[in-house]
């Protein structure tokens, strides 16, 4: 079983790597053939998904469990 501090560090590293990948993918779609307006729906979805990942990280590592 991992300690709480190790869970926080590993979760933060994984979430940052995930966010870099998703935002890089969004950037490449928006600057490529699709253009800004073609990549905008994906960018909105990507922002929402990264926010959900950050909330899950907070809920699993920081929030006090009852």
Secondary structure as UniProt FT lines:
FT   HELIX           4..31
FT   TURN            32..34
FT   HELIX           35..61
//
